[in-house]
């Protein structure tokens, strides 16, 4: 989908982008009154292949536990949209794509984007379907940041918001972890100041290290211990060398190697930067609650009309429950409609992608309730 | 000090090393009956310059809060020894030194060493002073691992052991973080398969990334938030670029840049590997308590004679209190003499190096008590 053709999209940086491409997938059918649309927002290294085989890796969609027949987001009931974020590398405009002005890959000449810019682009996509109001916007981690931004930027266009394992601002520790990843990429000579595509090289080593560093943060210590402990790799004793002696080392190396096949290093820089910049309260005088107020009768601010269902995971130390609780407090401060569940699991931040039945039950319960109230029917029902 | 001249030291790997150099510093005077010796064991990137200016960085000693006049380890009372671990890079035998057999830098031909090997080398150093029994062995993090190993390898040679912010085995998560650092170093083309010294290059970029990744784990989220939060670097607004916008980014980059001036990349590989391999229980049938039993009368095992004082820090997520507690449980299981304090602080793993008054009070209290019982006097007293 090419967007911003009539007029370019103005980014937070002040740069005007357009026309630009946004790659997306949909599942299910938009109903007659266009009231059954759900926007799924993906995380840092996610993409639009929510519920179908990934074209590069050949693996199943990244959220088939959430989206699909019989799943909480059933295409029989909902029209589900997921787009690759701008700055991404699976077809949407980003550093890997060609800058129409130069005919060369954008590389670092691509403008730095924000979570709000990602959401702006998605809003144009939603417009293109003629959808005024989304039944639901849902996503985990950076996807959850987009959900929050949607609710703040377009409160009248979101009926229900489900931000999962996320935060209203990126913490100092998380910025630090991102900076480690960026430095790993930029330390790779094959990165070539961001110009690697023009030169025919790829900073695979640096990107693999960035992925490994990040991957450790996606799991809990308990999960790592349960999965690997100090188990040795195919051997009965340590080798007194620097090969992967421990299973956890092989696992990490595998994560690094497979990641570079499907992801662009510059996209990694851009998307981590967008997360670092995310700070909803900062744009509202430092008071998060203000982000959730909308103009009311006589100019008196009132609570956002969006219904929220927040989910956090007990063992998530990257986006801990305290971050979700801060959002819930802000929503309560304006008397917004919010429910909040902390799921007890040892699977860490990645829980929202994993088989954690209670999590899917919570989301299903919330969505079914709201869909029932809104009169959304299953196809054929 | 050159050690292993009479006969080489047999390492855990089976390799025989010797003669080999061990660089050390001492503070204070050994008393007549050689009963006042304290061995300080340093952490991963530490060295022998405990309480004096560092010869490379010009900075104060790394533990001047613990060692010095009026400090818990007062040279007026104790003879304090600290040696650079083997595998290190400040004068002890390690990959940076010259392999006498070839006249070339050891590089990766240096044998992989373990915590027990570090302790074996220290025992030879202690022998060279004619010291039979150390009044105390003390150290934090990897230093604490050495303390534990001393107590297990030489229970009759250690009166008091103070393992701080440490563990009896390196966790899967910590192995993972180390592996990220090693991969960052080995991804740097200037590492050259470990042969960089012969080639006149240095993998400074990879080593800096390794240091940055590790440094994040040494601090708590709270400490990072308190120190930096989302504060911007010398600017009022974000720059929409990849320079260090946030103070935490500049801080991390600085940590990386300064570290490479004082540390050898191959040493980083060897020392992290030694920590990964550390697993006291594994050498004792998987039962940690067995590590703390010694042969008693009639061959019946009895508790180690070593007195322990363990310290952990509440915000240390790298070596959390649960790891210390596991050691305390094992010591209690054999009815050993142990006291344990968790210090409440938000400063993270690095607390043992920082100004946390309660921590130094605890150590002072324990040492003063034991020194009094042992009749150790201050000089001139």
Interface residues (C-beta under 8 A of the other chain):
Chain A: X12 X13 X15 X108 X111 X112 X169 X170 X171 X172 X173 X175 X176 X177 X179 X180 X182 X183 X184 X186 X187 X188 X189 X205 X206 X208 X209 X212 X213 X216 X219 X221 X224 X225 X227 X228 X229 X230 X238 X240 X241 X242 X244 X245 X246 X248 X249 X252 X253 X256 X269 X273 X276 X277 X279 X282 X317
Chain B: X12 X13 X15 X108 X111 X112 X169 X170 X171 X172 X173 X175 X176 X177 X179 X180 X182 X183 X184 X186 X187 X188 X189 X205 X206 X208 X209 X212 X213 X216 X219 X221 X224 X225 X227 X228 X229 X230 X238 X240 X241 X242 X244 X245 X246 X248 X249 X252 X253 X256 X269 X273 X276 X277 X279 X282 X317
